[in-house]
C-alpha cells in the first residue's frame, strides 16, 4: 500500500512533529518518507501560459486537436457498446 498524505502546519519552536495517521493505514512495519518544503503557497507560481506553444509548430491549434482526440475516443466507446 502506498498512500500520500499532505499536511500543512506551522512548525513549533521545539521542532517536534506529531502525526496522527488515518485509520486505513495498517498496523505494523511501515516506511514513512518525509519531504520538507517551505510553504509553497507563498512561492511565486511560474508563468506557464503559452509555454507549451514552443514545442509545437506555429500553426498548431490545440483546441481542434483536443476536439479531434475526443471525437476519436467517443467513436471507440460507441464501437465497444
mmCIF file of the N, C-alpha and C atoms, coordinates in Angstrom:
data_MODEL
# 
_entry.id   MODEL 
# 
loop_
_atom_site.group_PDB 
_atom_site.id 
_atom_site.type_symbol 
_atom_site.label_atom_id 
_atom_site.label_alt_id 
_atom_site.label_comp_id 
_atom_site.label_asym_id 
_atom_site.label_entity_id 
_atom_site.label_seq_id 
_atom_site.pdbx_PDB_ins_code 
_atom_site.Cartn_x 
_atom_site.Cartn_y 
_atom_site.Cartn_z 
_atom_site.occupancy 
_atom_site.B_iso_or_equiv 
_atom_site.pdbx_formal_charge 
_atom_site.auth_seq_id 
_atom_site.auth_comp_id 
_atom_site.auth_asym_id 
_atom_site.auth_atom_id 
_atom_site.pdbx_PDB_model_num 
ATOM 1   N N  . UNK A 1 1  ? 0.844   -1.180 0.000   1.00 0.00 ? 1  UNK A N  1 
ATOM 2   C CA . UNK A 1 1  ? 0.000   0.000  0.000   1.00 0.00 ? 1  UNK A CA 1 
ATOM 3   C C  . UNK A 1 1  ? 0.885   1.239  0.000   1.00 0.00 ? 1  UNK A C  1 
ATOM 4   N N  . UNK A 1 2  ? 0.601   2.161  -0.889  1.00 0.00 ? 2  UNK A N  1 
ATOM 5   C CA . UNK A 1 2  ? 1.283   3.447  -0.898  1.00 0.00 ? 2  UNK A CA 1 
ATOM 6   C C  . UNK A 1 2  ? 0.206   4.511  -0.791  1.00 0.00 ? 2  UNK A C  1 
ATOM 7   N N  . UNK A 1 3  ? 0.346   5.381  0.165   1.00 0.00 ? 3  UNK A N  1 
ATOM 8   C CA . UNK A 1 3  ? -0.646  6.435  0.391   1.00 0.00 ? 3  UNK A CA 1 
ATOM 9   C C  . UNK A 1 3  ? 0.100   7.738  0.590   1.00 0.00 ? 3  UNK A C  1 
ATOM 10  N N  . UNK A 1 4  ? -0.332  8.779  -0.089  1.00 0.00 ? 4  UNK A N  1 
ATOM 11  C CA . UNK A 1 4  ? 0.279   10.086 0.052   1.00 0.00 ? 4  UNK A CA 1 
ATOM 12  C C  . UNK A 1 4  ? -0.641  10.965 0.878   1.00 0.00 ? 4  UNK A C  1 
ATOM 13  N N  . UNK A 1 5  ? -0.102  11.564 1.917   1.00 0.00 ? 5  UNK A N  1 
ATOM 14  C CA . UNK A 1 5  ? -0.855  12.462 2.787   1.00 0.00 ? 5  UNK A CA 1 
ATOM 15  C C  . UNK A 1 5  ? -0.115  13.790 2.813   1.00 0.00 ? 5  UNK A C  1 
ATOM 16  N N  . UNK A 1 6  ? -0.821  14.864 2.540   1.00 0.00 ? 6  UNK A N  1 
ATOM 17  C CA . UNK A 1 6  ? -0.216  16.193 2.583   1.00 0.00 ? 6  UNK A CA 1 
ATOM 18  C C  . UNK A 1 6  ? -0.752  16.935 3.795   1.00 0.00 ? 6  UNK A C  1 
ATOM 19  N N  . UNK A 1 7  ? 0.155   17.400 4.628   1.00 0.00 ? 7  UNK A N  1 
ATOM 20  C CA . UNK A 1 7  ? -0.215  18.151 5.824   1.00 0.00 ? 7  UNK A CA 1 
ATOM 21  C C  . UNK A 1 7  ? 0.334   19.565 5.703   1.00 0.00 ? 7  UNK A C  1 
ATOM 22  N N  . UNK A 1 8  ? -0.449  20.540 6.091   1.00 0.00 ? 8  UNK A N  1 
ATOM 23  C CA . UNK A 1 8  ? 0.017   21.922 6.149   1.00 0.00 ? 8  UNK A CA 1 
ATOM 24  C C  . UNK A 1 8  ? 0.059   22.299 7.622   1.00 0.00 ? 8  UNK A C  1 
ATOM 25  N N  . UNK A 1 9  ? 1.213   22.746 8.094   1.00 0.00 ? 9  UNK A N  1 
ATOM 26  C CA . UNK A 1 9  ? 1.339   23.028 9.510   1.00 0.00 ? 9  UNK A CA 1 
ATOM 27  C C  . UNK A 1 9  ? 2.342   24.139 9.752   1.00 0.00 ? 9  UNK A C  1 
ATOM 28  N N  . UNK A 1 10 ? 2.307   24.696 10.933  1.00 0.00 ? 10 UNK A N  1 
ATOM 29  C CA . UNK A 1 10 ? 3.315   25.648 11.397  1.00 0.00 ? 10 UNK A CA 1 
ATOM 30  C C  . UNK A 1 10 ? 4.205   24.896 12.376  1.00 0.00 ? 10 UNK A C  1 
ATOM 31  N N  . UNK A 1 11 ? 5.483   24.835 12.077  1.00 0.00 ? 11 UNK A N  1 
ATOM 32  C CA . UNK A 1 11 ? 6.415   24.087 12.909  1.00 0.00 ? 11 UNK A CA 1 
ATOM 33  C C  . UNK A 1 11 ? 6.626   24.834 14.218  1.00 0.00 ? 11 UNK A C  1 
ATOM 34  N N  . UNK A 1 12 ? 6.414   24.150 15.367  1.00 0.00 ? 12 UNK A N  1 
ATOM 35  C CA . UNK A 1 12 ? 6.638   24.798 16.659  1.00 0.00 ? 12 UNK A CA 1 
ATOM 36  C C  . UNK A 1 12 ? 8.134   25.000 16.920  1.00 0.00 ? 12 UNK A C  1 
ATOM 37  N N  . UNK A 1 13 ? 8.437   25.816 17.931  1.00 0.00 ? 13 UNK A N  1 
ATOM 38  C CA . UNK A 1 13 ? 9.835   26.129 18.267  1.00 0.00 ? 13 UNK A CA 1 
ATOM 39  C C  . UNK A 1 13 ? 10.653  24.894 18.610  1.00 0.00 ? 13 UNK A C  1 
ATOM 40  N N  . UNK A 1 14 ? 10.011  23.878 19.198  1.00 0.00 ? 14 UNK A N  1 
ATOM 41  C CA . UNK A 1 14 ? 10.771  22.688 19.604  1.00 0.00 ? 14 UNK A CA 1 
ATOM 42  C C  . UNK A 1 14 ? 11.044  21.728 18.436  1.00 0.00 ? 14 UNK A C  1 
ATOM 43  N N  . UNK A 1 15 ? 10.522  22.040 17.269  1.00 0.00 ? 15 UNK A N  1 
ATOM 44  C CA . UNK A 1 15 ? 10.726  21.250 16.044  1.00 0.00 ? 15 UNK A CA 1 
ATOM 45  C C  . UNK A 1 15 ? 10.248  19.801 16.187  1.00 0.00 ? 15 UNK A C  1 
ATOM 46  N N  . UNK A 1 16 ? 9.302   19.566 17.065  1.00 0.00 ? 16 UNK A N  1 
ATOM 47  C CA . UNK A 1 16 ? 8.743   18.222 17.246  1.00 0.00 ? 16 UNK A CA 1 
ATOM 48  C C  . UNK A 1 16 ? 7.510   18.080 16.363  1.00 0.00 ? 16 UNK A C  1 
ATOM 49  N N  . UNK A 1 17 ? 7.452   17.002 15.641  1.00 0.00 ? 17 UNK A N  1 
ATOM 50  C CA . UNK A 1 17 ? 6.342   16.741 14.740  1.00 0.00 ? 17 UNK A CA 1 
ATOM 51  C C  . UNK A 1 17 ? 5.603   15.501 15.226  1.00 0.00 ? 17 UNK A C  1 
ATOM 52  N N  . UNK A 1 18 ? 4.308   15.646 15.466  1.00 0.00 ? 18 UNK A N  1 
ATOM 53  C CA . UNK A 1 18 ? 3.460   14.534 15.895  1.00 0.00 ? 18 UNK A CA 1 
ATOM 54  C C  . UNK A 1 18 ? 2.395   14.352 14.827  1.00 0.00 ? 18 UNK A C  1 
ATOM 55  N N  . UNK A 1 19 ? 2.299   13.157 14.292  1.00 0.00 ? 19 UNK A N  1 
ATOM 56  C CA . UNK A 1 19 ? 1.373   12.901 13.192  1.00 0.00 ? 19 UNK A CA 1 
ATOM 57  C C  . UNK A 1 19 ? 0.387   11.813 13.598  1.00 0.00 ? 19 UNK A C  1 
ATOM 58  N N  . UNK A 1 20 ? -0.886  12.096 13.418  1.00 0.00 ? 20 UNK A N  1 
ATOM 59  C CA . UNK A 1 20 ? -1.924  11.072 13.574  1.00 0.00 ? 20 UNK A CA 1 
ATOM 60  C C  . UNK A 1 20 ? -2.291  10.595 12.179  1.00 0.00 ? 20 UNK A C  1 
ATOM 61  N N  . UNK A 1 21 ? -2.183  9.299  11.959  1.00 0.00 ? 21 UNK A N  1 
ATOM 62  C CA . UNK A 1 21 ? -2.471  8.748  10.642  1.00 0.00 ? 21 UNK A CA 1 
ATOM 63  C C  . UNK A 1 21 ? -3.924  8.302  10.558  1.00 0.00 ? 21 UNK A C  1 
ATOM 64  N N  . UNK A 1 22 ? -4.492  8.311  9.358   1.00 0.00 ? 22 UNK A N  1 
ATOM 65  C CA . UNK A 1 22 ? -5.877  7.878  9.183   1.00 0.00 ? 22 UNK A CA 1 
ATOM 66  C C  . UNK A 1 22 ? -6.053  6.409  9.548   1.00 0.00 ? 22 UNK A C  1 
ATOM 67  N N  . UNK A 1 23 ? -7.252  5.995  9.894   1.00 0.00 ? 23 UNK A N  1 
ATOM 68  C CA . UNK A 1 23 ? -7.493  4.619  10.335  1.00 0.00 ? 23 UNK A CA 1 
ATOM 69  C C  . UNK A 1 23 ? -7.224  3.559  9.265   1.00 0.00 ? 23 UNK A C  1 
ATOM 70  N N  . UNK A 1 24 ? -7.180  3.949  7.975   1.00 0.00 ? 24 UNK A N  1 
ATOM 71  C CA . UNK A 1 24 ? -6.948  2.933  6.947   1.00 0.00 ? 24 UNK A CA 1 
ATOM 72  C C  . UNK A 1 24 ? -5.466  2.596  6.769   1.00 0.00 ? 24 UNK A C  1 
ATOM 73  N N  . UNK A 1 25 ? -4.582  3.259  7.528   1.00 0.00 ? 25 UNK A N  1 
ATOM 74  C CA . UNK A 1 25 ? -3.162  2.918  7.485   1.00 0.00 ? 25 UNK A CA 1 
ATOM 75  C C  . UNK A 1 25 ? -2.964  1.673  8.354   1.00 0.00 ? 25 UNK A C  1 
ATOM 76  N N  . UNK A 1 26 ? -2.372  0.609  7.781   1.00 0.00 ? 26 UNK A N  1 
ATOM 77  C CA . UNK A 1 26 ? -2.273  -0.647 8.531   1.00 0.00 ? 26 UNK A CA 1 
ATOM 78  C C  . UNK A 1 26 ? -1.278  -0.558 9.685   1.00 0.00 ? 26 UNK A C  1 
ATOM 79  N N  . UNK A 1 27 ? -1.518  -1.387 10.689  1.00 0.00 ? 27 UNK A N  1 
ATOM 80  C CA . UNK A 1 27 ? -0.568  -1.513 11.793  1.00 0.00 ? 27 UNK A CA 1 
ATOM 81  C C  . UNK A 1 27 ? 0.626   -2.316 11.319  1.00 0.00 ? 27 UNK A C  1 
ATOM 82  N N  . UNK A 1 28 ? 1.731   -2.212 12.034  1.00 0.00 ? 28 UNK A N  1 
ATOM 83  C CA . UNK A 1 28 ? 2.913   -2.984 11.694  1.00 0.00 ? 28 UNK A CA 1 
ATOM 84  C C  . UNK A 1 28 ? 3.957   -2.120 11.017  1.00 0.00 ? 28 UNK A C  1 
ATOM 85  N N  . UNK A 1 29 ? 4.992   -2.765 10.487  1.00 0.00 ? 29 UNK A N  1 
ATOM 86  C CA . UNK A 1 29 ? 6.096   -2.021 9.883   1.00 0.00 ? 29 UNK A CA 1 
ATOM 87  C C  . UNK A 1 29 ? 5.634   -1.176 8.697   1.00 0.00 ? 29 UNK A C  1 
ATOM 88  N N  . UNK A 1 30 ? 6.094   0.048  8.652   1.00 0.00 ? 30 UNK A N  1 
ATOM 89  C CA . UNK A 1 30 ? 5.790   0.978  7.564   1.00 0.00 ? 30 UNK A CA 1 
ATOM 90  C C  . UNK A 1 30 ? 7.051   1.717  7.169   1.00 0.00 ? 30 UNK A C  1 
ATOM 91  N N  . UNK A 1 31 ? 7.102   2.171  5.952   1.00 0.00 ? 31 UNK A N  1 
ATOM 92  C CA . UNK A 1 31 ? 8.140   3.093  5.533   1.00 0.00 ? 31 UNK A CA 1 
ATOM 93  C C  . UNK A 1 31 ? 7.464   4.453  5.382   1.00 0.00 ? 31 UNK A C  1 
ATOM 94  N N  . UNK A 1 32 ? 7.975   5.451  6.074   1.00 0.00 ? 32 UNK A N  1 
ATOM 95  C CA . UNK A 1 32 ? 7.421   6.798  6.014   1.00 0.00 ? 32 UNK A CA 1 
ATOM 96  C C  . UNK A 1 32 ? 8.485   7.696  5.404   1.00 0.00 ? 32 UNK A C  1 
ATOM 97  N N  . UNK A 1 33 ? 8.104   8.452  4.385   1.00 0.00 ? 33 UNK A N  1 
ATOM 98  C CA . UNK A 1 33 ? 9.012   9.374  3.716   1.00 0.00 ? 33 UNK A CA 1 
ATOM 99  C C  . UNK A 1 33 ? 8.556   10.788 4.046   1.00 0.00 ? 33 UNK A C  1 
ATOM 100 N N  . UNK A 1 34 ? 9.475   11.585 4.543   1.00 0.00 ? 34 UNK A N  1 
ATOM 101 C CA . UNK A 1 34 ? 9.167   12.960 4.923   1.00 0.00 ? 34 UNK A CA 1 
ATOM 102 C C  . UNK A 1 34 ? 9.863   13.905 3.961   1.00 0.00 ? 34 UNK A C  1 
ATOM 103 N N  . UNK A 1 35 ? 9.087   14.784 3.332   1.00 0.00 ? 35 UNK A N  1 
ATOM 104 C CA . UNK A 1 35 ? 9.642   15.802 2.437   1.00 0.00 ? 35 UNK A CA 1 
ATOM 105 C C  . UNK A 1 35 ? 9.438   17.143 3.116   1.00 0.00 ? 35 UNK A C  1 
ATOM 106 N N  . UNK A 1 36 ? 10.520  17.880 3.310   1.00 0.00 ? 36 UNK A N  1 
ATOM 107 C CA . UNK A 1 36 ? 10.423  19.183 3.960   1.00 0.00 ? 36 UNK A CA 1 
ATOM 108 C C  . UNK A 1 36 ? 10.513  20.249 2.882   1.00 0.00 ? 36 UNK A C  1 
ATOM 109 N N  . UNK A 1 37 ? 9.485   21.087 2.807   1.00 0.00 ? 37 UNK A N  1 
ATOM 110 C CA . UNK A 1 37 ? 9.457   22.174 1.825   1.00 0.00 ? 37 UNK A CA 1 
ATOM 111 C C  . UNK A 1 37 ? 8.879   23.404 2.513   1.00 0.00 ? 37 UNK A C  1 
ATOM 112 N N  . UNK A 1 38 ? 9.367   24.554 2.104   1.00 0.00 ? 38 UNK A N  1 
ATOM 113 C CA . UNK A 1 38 ? 8.773   25.771 2.651   1.00 0.00 ? 38 UNK A CA 1 
ATOM 114 C C  . UNK A 1 38 ? 7.342   25.866 2.136   1.00 0.00 ? 38 UNK A C  1 
ATOM 115 N N  . UNK A 1 39 ? 6.578   26.746 2.699   1.00 0.00 ? 39 UNK A N  1 
ATOM 116 C CA . UNK A 1 39 ? 5.165   26.888 2.332   1.00 0.00 ? 39 UNK A CA 1 
ATOM 117 C C  . UNK A 1 39 ? 5.069   27.273 0.862   1.00 0.00 ? 39 UNK A C  1 
ATOM 118 N N  . UNK A 1 40 ? 4.705   26.301 0.020   1.00 0.00 ? 40 UNK A N  1 
ATOM 119 C CA . UNK A 1 40 ? 4.670   26.561 -1.410  1.00 0.00 ? 40 UNK A CA 1 
ATOM 120 C C  . UNK A 1 40 ? 3.558   27.525 -1.803  1.00 0.00 ? 40 UNK A C  1 
ATOM 121 N N  . UNK A 1 41 ? 2.571   27.712 -0.938  1.00 0.00 ? 41 UNK A N  1 
ATOM 122 C CA . UNK A 1 41 ? 1.507   28.649 -1.273  1.00 0.00 ? 41 UNK A CA 1 
ATOM 123 C C  . UNK A 1 41 ? 2.025   30.081 -1.289  1.00 0.00 ? 41 UNK A C  1 
ATOM 124 N N  . UNK A 1 42 ? 3.167   30.333 -0.689  1.00 0.00 ? 42 UNK A N  1 
ATOM 125 C CA . UNK A 1 42 ? 3.736   31.669 -0.672  1.00 0.00 ? 42 UNK A CA 1 
ATOM 126 C C  . UNK A 1 42 ? 4.770   31.875 -1.771  1.00 0.00 ? 42 UNK A C  1 
ATOM 127 N N  . UNK A 1 43 ? 5.158   30.798 -2.458  1.00 0.00 ? 43 UNK A N  1 
ATOM 128 C CA . UNK A 1 43 ? 6.147   30.912 -3.520  1.00 0.00 ? 43 UNK A CA 1 
ATOM 129 C C  . UNK A 1 43 ? 5.457   31.318 -4.820  1.00 0.00 ? 43 UNK A C  1 
ATOM 130 N N  . UNK A 1 44 ? 6.129   32.123 -5.644  1.00 0.00 ? 44 UNK A N  1 
ATOM 131 C CA . UNK A 1 44 ? 5.501   32.526 -6.903  1.00 0.00 ? 44 UNK A CA 1 
ATOM 132 C C  . UNK A 1 44 ? 5.310   31.326 -7.831  1.00 0.00 ? 44 UNK A C  1 
ATOM 133 N N  . UNK A 1 45 ? 4.222   31.322 -8.526  1.00 0.00 ? 45 UNK A N  1 
ATOM 134 C CA . UNK A 1 45 ? 3.923   30.268 -9.488  1.00 0.00 ? 45 UNK A CA 1 
ATOM 135 C C  . UNK A 1 45 ? 4.520   30.677 -10.828 1.00 0.00 ? 45 UNK A C  1 
ATOM 136 N N  . UNK A 1 46 ? 5.309   29.809 -11.456 1.00 0.00 ? 46 UNK A N  1 
ATOM 137 C CA . UNK A 1 46 ? 5.907   30.195 -12.738 1.00 0.00 ? 46 UNK A CA 1 
ATOM 138 C C  . UNK A 1 46 ? 4.833   30.423 -13.790 1.00 0.00 ? 46 UNK A C  1 
ATOM 139 N N  . UNK A 1 47 ? 5.098   31.334 -14.694 1.00 0.00 ? 47 UNK A N  1 
ATOM 140 C CA . UNK A 1 47 ? 4.158   31.639 -15.760 1.00 0.00 ? 47 UNK A CA 1 
ATOM 141 C C  . UNK A 1 47 ? 4.177   30.506 -16.776 1.00 0.00 ? 47 UNK A C  1 
ATOM 142 N N  . UNK A 1 48 ? 3.113   29.730 -16.811 1.00 0.00 ? 48 UNK A N  1 
ATOM 143 C CA . UNK A 1 48 ? 3.028   28.601 -17.724 1.00 0.00 ? 48 UNK A CA 1 
ATOM 144 C C  . UNK A 1 48 ? 2.157   28.900 -18.940 1.00 0.00 ? 48 UNK A C  1 
ATOM 145 N N  . UNK A 1 49 ? 1.537   30.058 -18.944 1.00 0.00 ? 49 UNK A N  1 
ATOM 146 C CA . UNK A 1 49 ? 0.645   30.409 -20.031 1.00 0.00 ? 49 UNK A CA 1 
ATOM 147 C C  . UNK A 1 49 ? 1.435   30.434 -21.340 1.00 0.00 ? 49 UNK A C  1 
ATOM 148 N N  . UNK A 1 50 ? 0.943   29.717 -22.300 1.00 0.00 ? 50 UNK A N  1 
ATOM 149 C CA . UNK A 1 50 ? 1.512   29.643 -23.648 1.00 0.00 ? 50 UNK A CA 1 
ATOM 150 C C  . UNK A 1 50 ? 2.907   29.011 -23.706 1.00 0.00 ? 50 UNK A C  1 
ATOM 151 N N  . UNK A 1 51 ? 3.412   28.465 -22.611 1.00 0.00 ? 51 UNK A N  1 
ATOM 152 C CA . UNK A 1 51 ? 4.734   27.840 -22.641 1.00 0.00 ? 51 UNK A CA 1 
ATOM 153 C C  . UNK A 1 51 ? 4.751   26.609 -23.549 1.00 0.00 ? 51 UNK A C  1 
ATOM 154 N N  . UNK A 1 52 ? 3.624   25.909 -23.649 1.00 0.00 ? 52 UNK A N  1 
ATOM 155 C CA . UNK A 1 52 ? 3.515   24.712 -24.469 1.00 0.00 ? 52 UNK A CA 1 
ATOM 156 C C  . UNK A 1 52 ? 3.723   25.012 -25.945 1.00 0.00 ? 52 UNK A C  1 
ATOM 157 N N  . UNK A 1 53 ? 3.461   26.242 -26.369 1.00 0.00 ? 53 UNK A N  1 
ATOM 158 C CA . UNK A 1 53 ? 3.489   26.565 -27.787 1.00 0.00 ? 53 UNK A CA 1 
ATOM 159 C C  . UNK A 1 53 ? 4.868   26.397 -28.414 1.00 0.00 ? 53 UNK A C  1 
ATOM 160 N N  . UNK A 1 54 ? 5.912   26.556 -27.658 1.00 0.00 ? 54 UNK A N  1 
ATOM 161 C CA . UNK A 1 54 ? 7.258   26.428 -28.222 1.00 0.00 ? 54 UNK A CA 1 
ATOM 162 C C  . UNK A 1 54 ? 7.583   24.987 -28.622 1.00 0.00 ? 54 UNK A C  1 
ATOM 163 N N  . UNK A 1 55 ? 6.766   24.021 -28.195 1.00 0.00 ? 55 UNK A N  1 
ATOM 164 C CA . UNK A 1 55 ? 7.015   22.617 -28.508 1.00 0.00 ? 55 UNK A CA 1 
ATOM 165 C C  . UNK A 1 55 ? 6.249   22.148 -29.748 1.00 0.00 ? 55 UNK A C  1 
ATOM 166 N N  . UNK A 1 56 ? 5.444   23.022 -30.338 1.00 0.00 ? 56 UNK A N  1 
ATOM 167 C CA . UNK A 1 56 ? 4.613   22.655 -31.475 1.00 0.00 ? 56 UNK A CA 1 
ATOM 168 C C  . UNK A 1 56 ? 4.826   23.639 -32.620 1.00 0.00 ? 56 UNK A C  1 
ATOM 169 N N  . UNK A 1 57 ? 4.440   23.229 -33.838 1.00 0.00 ? 57 UNK A N  1 
ATOM 170 C CA . UNK A 1 57 ? 4.569   24.150 -34.972 1.00 0.00 ? 57 UNK A CA 1 
ATOM 171 C C  . UNK A 1 57 ? 3.723   25.411 -34.735 1.00 0.00 ? 57 UNK A C  1 
ATOM 172 N N  . UNK A 1 58 ? 4.092   26.520 -35.358 1.00 0.00 ? 58 UNK A N  1 
ATOM 173 C CA . UNK A 1 58 ? 3.378   27.782 -35.113 1.00 0.00 ? 58 UNK A CA 1 
ATOM 174 C C  . UNK A 1 58 ? 1.893   27.741 -35.475 1.00 0.00 ? 58 UNK A C  1 
ATOM 175 N N  . UNK A 1 59 ? 1.524   26.878 -36.437 1.00 0.00 ? 59 UNK A N  1 
ATOM 176 C CA . UNK A 1 59 ? 0.116   26.831 -36.850 1.00 0.00 ? 59 UNK A CA 1 
ATOM 177 C C  . UNK A 1 59 ? -0.682  25.767 -36.093 1.00 0.00 ? 59 UNK A C  1 
ATOM 178 N N  . UNK A 1 60 ? -0.120  25.198 -35.040 1.00 0.00 ? 60 UNK A N  1 
ATOM 179 C CA . UNK A 1 60 ? -0.791  24.155 -34.262 1.00 0.00 ? 60 UNK A CA 1 
ATOM 180 C C  . UNK A 1 60 ? -1.982  24.741 -33.516 1.00 0.00 ? 60 UNK A C  1 
ATOM 181 N N  . UNK A 1 61 ? -3.142  24.092 -33.644 1.00 0.00 ? 61 UNK A N  1 
ATOM 182 C CA . UNK A 1 61 ? -4.358  24.538 -32.966 1.00 0.00 ? 61 UNK A CA 1 
ATOM 183 C C  . UNK A 1 61 ? -4.713  23.511 -31.886 1.00 0.00 ? 61 UNK A C  1 
ATOM 184 N N  . UNK A 1 62 ? -4.420  23.859 -30.653 1.00 0.00 ? 62 UNK A N  1 
ATOM 185 C CA . UNK A 1 62 ? -4.633  22.938 -29.541 1.00 0.00 ? 62 UNK A CA 1 
ATOM 186 C C  . UNK A 1 62 ? -6.104  22.561 -29.395 1.00 0.00 ? 62 UNK A C  1 
ATOM 187 N N  . UNK A 1 63 ? -7.000  23.539 -29.489 1.00 0.00 ? 63 UNK A N  1 
ATOM 188 C CA . UNK A 1 63 ? -8.424  23.250 -29.313 1.00 0.00 ? 63 UNK A CA 1 
ATOM 189 C C  . UNK A 1 63 ? -8.939  22.247 -30.335 1.00 0.00 ? 63 UNK A C  1 
ATOM 190 N N  . UNK A 1 64 ? -8.590  22.434 -31.592 1.00 0.00 ? 64 UNK A N  1 
ATOM 191 C CA . UNK A 1 64 ? -9.085  21.495 -32.605 1.00 0.00 ? 64 UNK A CA 1 
ATOM 192 C C  . UNK A 1 64 ? -8.448  20.122 -32.428 1.00 0.00 ? 64 UNK A C  1 
ATOM 193 N N  . UNK A 1 65 ? -7.201  20.073 -32.003 1.00 0.00 ? 65 UNK A N  1 
ATOM 194 C CA . UNK A 1 65 ? -6.546  18.782 -31.758 1.00 0.00 ? 65 UNK A CA 1 
ATOM 195 C C  . UNK A 1 65 ? -7.228  18.032 -30.619 1.00 0.00 ? 65 UNK A C  1 
ATOM 196 N N  . UNK A 1 66 ? -7.573  18.746 -29.562 1.00 0.00 ? 66 UNK A N  1 
ATOM 197 C CA . UNK A 1 66 ? -8.268  18.100 -28.444 1.00 0.00 ? 66 UNK A CA 1 
ATOM 198 C C  . UNK A 1 66 ? -9.660  17.634 -28.852 1.00 0.00 ? 66 UNK A C  1 
ATOM 199 N N  . UNK A 1 67 ? -10.346 18.425 -29.671 1.00 0.00 ? 67 UNK A N  1 
ATOM 200 C CA . UNK A 1 67 ? -11.666 18.022 -30.173 1.00 0.00 ? 67 UNK A CA 1 
ATOM 201 C C  . UNK A 1 67 ? -11.548 16.741 -31.012 1.00 0.00 ? 67 UNK A C  1 
ATOM 202 N N  . UNK A 1 68 ? -10.516 16.676 -31.831 1.00 0.00 ? 68 UNK A N  1 
ATOM 203 C CA . UNK A 1 68 ? -10.307 15.501 -32.674 1.00 0.00 ? 68 UNK A CA 1 
ATOM 204 C C  . UNK A 1 68 ? -10.039 14.259 -31.817 1.00 0.00 ? 68 UNK A C  1 
ATOM 205 N N  . UNK A 1 69 ? -9.213  14.409 -30.791 1.00 0.00 ? 69 UNK A N  1 
ATOM 206 C CA . UNK A 1 69 ? -8.926  13.294 -29.891 1.00 0.00 ? 69 UNK A CA 1 
ATOM 207 C C  . UNK A 1 69 ? -10.203 12.844 -29.189 1.00 0.00 ? 69 UNK A C  1 
ATOM 208 N N  . UNK A 1 70 ? -10.971 13.810 -28.705 1.00 0.00 ? 70 UNK A N  1 
ATOM 209 C CA . UNK A 1 70 ? -12.228 13.471 -28.022 1.00 0.00 ? 70 UNK A CA 1 
ATOM 210 C C  . UNK A 1 70 ? -13.165 12.730 -28.962 1.00 0.00 ? 70 UNK A C  1 
ATOM 211 N N  . UNK A 1 71 ? -13.260 13.192 -30.211 1.00 0.00 ? 71 UNK A N  1 
ATOM 212 C CA . UNK A 1 71 ? -14.128 12.537 -31.184 1.00 0.00 ? 71 UNK A CA 1 
ATOM 213 C C  . UNK A 1 71 ? -13.687 11.088 -31.419 1.00 0.00 ? 71 UNK A C  1 
ATOM 214 N N  . UNK A 1 72 ? -12.378 10.875 -31.540 1.00 0.00 ? 72 UNK A N  1 
ATOM 215 C CA . UNK A 1 72 ? -11.858 9.519  -31.734 1.00 0.00 ? 72 UNK A CA 1 
ATOM 216 C C  . UNK A 1 72 ? -12.183 8.626  -30.542 1.00 0.00 ? 72 UNK A C  1 
ATOM 217 N N  . UNK A 1 73 ? -12.039 9.148  -29.327 1.00 0.00 ? 73 UNK A N  1 
ATOM 218 C CA . UNK A 1 73 ? -12.354 8.366  -28.127 1.00 0.00 ? 73 UNK A CA 1 
ATOM 219 C C  . UNK A 1 73 ? -13.836 8.023  -28.079 1.00 0.00 ? 73 UNK A C  1 
ATOM 220 N N  . UNK A 1 74 ? -14.669 9.008  -28.372 1.00 0.00 ? 74 UNK A N  1 
ATOM 221 C CA . UNK A 1 74 ? -16.111 8.758  -28.344 1.00 0.00 ? 74 UNK A CA 1 
ATOM 222 C C  . UNK A 1 74 ? -16.491 7.693  -29.363 1.00 0.00 ? 74 UNK A C  1 
ATOM 223 N N  . UNK A 1 75 ? -15.865 7.739  -30.530 1.00 0.00 ? 75 UNK A N  1 
ATOM 224 C CA . UNK A 1 75 ? -16.132 6.744  -31.567 1.00 0.00 ? 75 UNK A CA 1 
ATOM 225 C C  . UNK A 1 75 ? -15.737 5.354  -31.069 1.00 0.00 ? 75 UNK A C  1 
ATOM 226 N N  . UNK A 1 76 ? -14.589 5.228  -30.393 1.00 0.00 ? 76 UNK A N  1 
ATOM 227 C CA . UNK A 1 76 ? -14.170 3.938  -29.842 1.00 0.00 ? 76 UNK A CA 1 
ATOM 228 C C  . UNK A 1 76 ? -15.127 3.455  -28.772 1.00 0.00 ? 76 UNK A C  1 
ATOM 229 N N  . UNK A 1 77 ? -15.595 4.364  -27.913 1.00 0.00 ? 77 UNK A N  1 
ATOM 230 C CA . UNK A 1 77 ? -16.524 3.976  -26.852 1.00 0.00 ? 77 UNK A CA 1 
ATOM 231 C C  . UNK A 1 77 ? -17.829 3.440  -27.440 1.00 0.00 ? 77 UNK A C  1 
ATOM 232 N N  . UNK A 1 78 ? -18.323 4.117  -28.471 1.00 0.00 ? 78 UNK A N  1 
ATOM 233 C CA . UNK A 1 78 ? -19.581 3.687  -29.077 1.00 0.00 ? 78 UNK A CA 1 
ATOM 234 C C  . UNK A 1 78 ? -19.420 2.343  -29.784 1.00 0.00 ? 78 UNK A C  1 
ATOM 235 N N  . UNK A 1 79 ? -18.251 2.099  -30.370 1.00 0.00 ? 79 UNK A N  1 
ATOM 236 C CA . UNK A 1 79 ? -17.991 0.811  -31.027 1.00 0.00 ? 79 UNK A CA 1 
ATOM 237 C C  . UNK A 1 79 ? -17.936 -0.322 -30.009 1.00 0.00 ? 79 UNK A C  1 
ATOM 238 N N  . UNK A 1 80 ? -17.482 -0.038 -28.793 1.00 0.00 ? 80 UNK A N  1 
ATOM 239 C CA . UNK A 1 80 ? -17.358 -1.057 -27.747 1.00 0.00 ? 80 UNK A CA 1 
ATOM 240 C C  . UNK A 1 80 ? -18.714 -1.455 -27.174 1.00 0.00 ? 80 UNK A C  1 
ATOM 241 N N  . UNK A 1 81 ? -19.713 -0.612 -27.340 1.00 0.00 ? 81 UNK A N  1 
ATOM 242 C CA . UNK A 1 81 ? -21.030 -0.920 -26.731 1.00 0.00 ? 81 UNK A CA 1 
ATOM 243 C C  . UNK A 1 81 ? -21.819 -1.894 -27.510 1.00 0.00 ? 81 UNK A C  1 
# 
